[in-house]
Amino acid sequence: MPLTIASWNIEKSGQSSPIEKQTKVNDFIAQQCNAPTDVLFLCEVHSARVEDYVDFLRSVHDTQYSVDSLDGGNSNNYICLVRRSSGVQNLSYAQLKGLNRSGLIFSWYNIWVVLAHFKSGQTGLTKDQLENAASFLDSVSSGRWGILGDMNWDYSKFGELDLPAGAHAATMWADQSQAKGGILDWCLAGSKTGLGTSNGYTYFGQFNPLIDMAGPDHRPIIFRLWEC
């Protein structure tokens, strides 16, 4: 069975957010935990709401998932749920170059994964962060790796990244994943890693309005990784 990872930049969602925004985030979490997804990654969680989220998620999902959080400056905090029976190990983190937040790192059998909210703006630093993450993972796993989250690099510019040989990518969305345009939420994988996903419109169509751009101005993503 592949490793299934769901990710969403929830754009500082919290109890002060409009009820529609809160409902979308809560529905997404419940949907993925019921799936059950192996790893659920939320980024840009409002700093004032991290404790509330963690306490609630532990109270509801503790028997099935471990729930951890990681601080990030300017309310760029992470919450990560890992299914206890998933085989995920070595959950750790490393500082992202030029930012006051980190990338989460873990292993699943022979595959290594980085989850992160990379530098916004599609700058040289964004490119450098993605390339460095890919280079590091390739050095420890020989092509068995994946990177996902809020990539903040347009999927259409994948070819501009200087990556290890055989690296490949996939997206759930054909038009955009972020309100201002572009597909910024996608997955990058190593040469010896299988990468699968679903059509976002079909998959999330039954959970409308997750696919619209109101509320969190990113769309969620779900990917499957396996060794090949």
C-alpha positions in Angstrom: 0.0 0.0 0.0 1.3 3.5 -0.8 1.8 6.3 1.8 -1.1 8.8 1.5 -0.4 12.5 2.5 -2.9 15.3 2.6 -1.8 18.9 2.8 -3.5 22.3 3.0 -2.3 25.9 3.6 -5.3 27.0 5.7 -4.3 30.7 5.7 -4.4 31.5 9.4 -7.7 29.8 10.1 -8.9 30.0 13.7 -11.9 30.7 15.8 -12.0 34.3 14.7 -12.2 33.3 11.1 -15.6 33.4 9.2 -17.6 30.3 10.0 -17.5 29.2 6.3 -13.7 29.1 6.5 -13.7 27.2 9.8 -16.2 24.7 8.5 -14.1 24.0 5.4 -11.0 23.2 7.4 -12.9 21.1 9.9 -14.6 19.1 7.2 -11.3 18.5 5.4 -9.6 17.2 8.5 -12.6 14.9 9.4 -12.8 13.7 5.8 -9.1 12.8 5.6 -9.0 11.2 9.1 -11.9 9.0 8.1 -10.2 8.0 4.9 -7.9 7.2 6.7 -5.0 9.3 5.3 -1.5 8.5 6.7 -0.2 12.0 7.2 -2.2 15.2 7.4 -0.2 18.5 7.1 -1.7 21.9 7.9 0.4 25.0 7.4 -0.1 28.7 8.2 -2.0 27.9 11.3 -2.6 31.1 13.3 -0.3 31.2 16.3 -3.2 32.0 18.7 -5.1 29.0 17.6 -2.4 26.3 17.6 -3.1 25.1 21.1 -6.9 24.9 20.4 -6.4 22.9 17.2 -4.0 20.5 18.9 -6.1 19.9 21.9 -9.3 19.4 19.9 -7.6 17.0 17.4 -6.0 15.0 20.1 -9.4 14.7 21.9 -11.1 13.4 18.8 -8.4 11.5 16.9 -5.8 10.5 19.5 -6.4 6.7 19.3 -5.7 6.8 15.6 -3.3 9.7 15.1 -0.4 11.4 16.9 -0.8 15.2 16.7 2.2 17.5 16.8 2.8 21.2 16.1 5.8 23.2 15.0 6.2 27.0 15.6 6.7 29.3 12.7 7.1 33.1 12.7 4.3 35.4 11.7 1.6 32.8 12.4 3.2 30.3 9.9 2.8 27.4 12.3 2.4 23.8 11.3 0.1 21.0 12.6 0.9 17.5 11.6 -1.3 14.4 12.2 0.4 11.0 11.6 -1.6 7.8 11.6 -0.2 5.6 14.3 -0.2 2.4 12.2 1.3 4.1 9.1 4.9 3.1 9.6 6.1 6.7 9.6 9.2 7.3 11.7 11.9 9.8 12.5 9.7 12.8 12.5 12.0 15.8 12.8 12.6 19.2 11.3 15.3 21.4 9.6 15.4 25.2 9.3 14.4 26.6 5.9 17.1 28.9 4.4 16.2 32.5 4.9 13.0 31.9 6.8 11.9 31.7 10.5 10.2 28.4 9.9 11.3 24.9 9.2 10.5 21.9 7.0 9.2 18.7 8.6 11.1 15.6 7.7 10.1 11.9 8.2 10.8 8.5 6.8 8.4 5.8 5.7 10.3 2.6 5.1 12.9 3.6 2.4 11.2 6.8 1.4 12.0 10.2 3.0 9.6 13.1 2.9 9.8 16.9 3.5 6.6 18.9 4.2 6.9 22.6 4.2 5.5 26.1 3.5 8.3 27.4 1.2 9.2 31.0 0.6 6.4 33.0 -1.0 6.8 35.1 -4.1 8.4 32.5 -6.4 11.8 34.2 -5.8 15.3 32.9 -6.1 15.1 31.8 -2.5 12.0 29.7 -3.2 13.8 28.0 -6.0 16.9 27.5 -3.8 14.8 26.0 -1.0 13.2 23.4 -3.2 16.4 22.5 -4.9 18.2 22.2 -1.6 15.5 20.0 -0.2 15.5 17.7 -3.2 19.3 17.5 -3.2 19.4 16.6 0.5 16.7 14.0 0.2 18.3 12.4 -2.8 21.6 12.2 -1.0 20.1 10.2 1.9 17.6 8.1 -0.1 19.0 7.6 -3.6 15.8 8.7 -5.4 13.3 7.5 -2.8 11.8 10.8 -1.6 8.9 13.3 -1.9 8.4 17.0 -1.2 5.0 18.7 -0.8 3.1 21.4 1.0 2.7 25.0 -0.1 5.5 24.9 -2.7 5.1 28.5 -3.6 6.6 27.7 -7.0 4.3 27.5 -10.0 3.9 24.0 -11.3 4.2 25.3 -14.8 7.8 26.3 -14.0 8.9 22.9 -12.8 11.4 22.7 -15.6 13.3 25.7 -14.3 14.3 23.8 -11.1 17.7 22.2 -11.0 16.8 18.8 -9.6 18.4 15.3 -9.2 18.1 13.2 -12.4 14.7 11.5 -12.8 12.8 13.8 -10.4 9.2 14.2 -11.4 6.1 16.0 -10.2 2.3 15.8 -10.2 -0.7 18.1 -9.4 -4.3 17.7 -8.6 -5.4 20.9 -10.2 -5.5 21.9 -13.9 -6.0 25.6 -13.5 -5.0 27.0 -10.1 -4.6 26.1 -6.5 -4.2 29.6 -5.1 -6.6 32.5 -5.3 -4.2 34.9 -7.1 -3.5 32.2 -9.8 -1.1 29.5 -10.5 -0.7 26.0 -9.2 1.4 26.4 -6.0 0.3 23.3 -4.2 1.8 20.1 -5.8 4.2 17.3 -5.1 7.8 16.6 -6.2 9.2 13.1 -6.1 12.5 11.3 -6.7 13.4 9.0 -9.5 12.7 5.8 -7.6 9.4 7.0 -6.1 6.0 6.4 -7.5 3.7 9.4 -7.4 -0.1 9.2 -7.7 -3.0 11.5 -7.1 -6.6 12.2 -8.1 -8.4 14.8 -10.2 -9.1 17.5 -7.6 -12.4 18.5 -9.1 -13.7 15.0 -9.1 -12.3 14.0 -5.7 -13.3 17.2 -3.8 -16.5 17.8 -5.9 -18.5 15.7 -3.3 -17.1 18.0 -0.6 -18.1 21.4 -2.1 -17.2 24.1 -1.4 -13.7 22.9 -0.7 -12.8 23.5 -4.4 -13.8 27.2 -4.5 -11.4 30.0 -3.7 -13.4 31.6 -0.8 -12.0 31.2 2.6 -8.5 29.7 2.7 -7.2 30.9 -0.6 -5.3 27.7 -1.3 -6.8 24.4 -2.4 -6.0 21.2 -0.5 -3.9 18.4 -2.1 -3.6 14.6 -1.6 -0.8 12.5 -3.0 0.3 8.8 -2.8 4.0 7.8 -2.6 5.6 4.3 -3.0 8.9 2.9 -3.8 9.5 1.7 -7.4 
